[in-house]
Amino acid sequence: MSDGSTSPESTTEIGEDPHEGGFRAHTAITTERGGPRYGEFSEQARTLMDNVRYACPTPELADELIADLEKINAKLAAVRIDEWHSPSGTRIDLPARGNITLPPFEVTEVNDDGVFASVTFRDFHLGGNKAAHGGHVAVAFDDLGGYASAVAIQGVSRTAYLTVQYRSITPLNTPLQAHTWAEKVDGRKVFIKGTLHDGDRLCAEMDALFIKLDPGQQ
Ligand SMILES: CCCCC/C=C\C/C=C\C/C=C\C/C=C\CCCC(=O)SCCNC(=O)CCNC(=O)[C@H](O)C(C)(C)COP(=O)(O)OP(=O)(O)OC[C@H]1O[C@@H](n2cnc3c(N)ncnc32)[C@H](O)[C@@H]1OP(=O)(O)O
């Protein structure tokens, strides 16, 4: 029986746009990859995760669901491509650039004060007692911090450290206000700060260092 998965080796590589290093110097920005309904597709995937998090299927239903998911995974495995060309992560018109592994956020403003976004943690981001898992809060800060770093240096950087102070409970299914900004740029070092608020209430703060990648750096 197939497990419906595929190894990275079986992912189709598209041999154009060679890149240097671990990240590309220019992040692709697209609004069309995956088609006009890619956003709805991503949302269905998130809803699947939400439901799986709370579902308690009967053994019979689990049998049925496994068969259904095997079919879906086989369809998806057939259209896997390399990371640089997949819609996920590059669809700037969609929440979290169409990347379902990130807590969905919508960037509301980018200006000299940094990046402002609305982030909504979902049921599948549950840590406990209706609150978001701290690791997911850090994921949101990492991505939005990386965004603020990219804006500050107009280039690609990688996280060297990231510290989160959890100040109060981060609720699920509530639009929260995230703000990330570059406090200081010192050579290749980009010092990033961030806050996450539920209205007036501070949920978490971030302190991070991003390092600008040298040309060709992995
Ligand atoms: C174009 C405009 C914007 C448009 C935006 C449009 C769309 C948005 C597109 C993209 C952006 C959006 C989002 C970003 C997306 C994702 C963000 C997530 C990023 C990640 O999720 S990324 C994965 C996790 N991350 C790693 O996987 C890193 C593993 N690691 C390494 O790859 C190396 O470790 C590295 C490269 C970090 C450094 O290595 P290296 O060899 O290049 O540099 P080196 O070690 O020499 O350090 C240089 C100076 O930094 C100091 N330094 C270094 N590390 C330090 C530490 N920890 N603490 C204190 N100081 C430190 C040194 O002390 C020295 O300081 P000094 O120069 O003063 O001596």
The ligand as an ORCA input file, in Angstrom:
! r2SCAN-3c Opt
* xyz 0 1
  C      13.209     43.275     -1.914
  C      12.478     44.008     -0.877
  C      11.464     43.247     -0.075
  C      10.357     42.685     -0.870
  C       9.609     41.673     -0.047
  C       8.766     40.866     -0.861
  C       8.438     39.640     -0.523
  C       9.017     39.028      0.677
  C      10.103     38.113      0.301
  C      10.976     37.596      1.148
  C      11.153     37.896      2.572
  C      10.071     37.386      3.389
  C      10.193     36.593      4.392
  C      11.437     35.948      4.804
  C      11.227     34.527      4.812
  C      11.715     33.721      5.703
  C      12.496     34.126      6.914
  C      12.913     32.904      7.673
  C      14.415     32.796      7.679
  C      14.842     31.522      8.275
  O      14.133     30.843      8.933
  S      16.453     31.042      8.009
  C      16.542     29.399      8.688
  C      17.052     29.356     10.111
  N      18.421     29.814     10.200
  C      19.455     29.073      9.821
  O      19.356     27.954      9.375
  C      20.814     29.731      9.993
  C      21.930     28.716     10.287
  N      23.162     29.466     10.516
  C      23.875     29.925      9.479
  O      23.633     29.634      8.323
  C      25.018     30.838      9.839
  O      25.405     30.684     11.164
  C      24.683     32.327      9.544
  C      24.397     32.520      8.050
  C      23.486     32.799     10.377
  C      25.894     33.180      9.922
  O      27.068     32.560      9.409
  P      28.130     33.347      8.519
  O      29.307     32.446      8.343
  O      27.512     33.881      7.300
  O      28.520     34.599      9.372
  P      29.420     34.688     10.676
  O      29.331     33.473     11.530
  O      30.774     35.170     10.269
  O      28.687     35.871     11.494
  C      28.585     37.176     10.957
  C      28.441     38.103     12.141
  O      27.256     37.760     12.880
  C      27.565     37.354     14.206
  N      26.715     36.216     14.568
  C      26.416     35.131     13.799
  N      25.595     34.310     14.447
  C      25.338     34.890     15.629
  C      24.545     34.514     16.734
  N      23.835     33.383     16.743
  N      24.512     35.325     17.808
  C      25.211     36.490     17.807
  N      25.967     36.902     16.787
  C      26.052     36.101     15.730
  C      29.031     36.960     14.164
  O      29.616     37.085     15.433
  C      29.576     37.951     13.169
  O      29.696     39.202     13.805
  P      30.963     40.175     13.552
  O      30.979     40.437     12.081
  O      30.664     41.390     14.368
  O      32.147     39.421     14.006
*
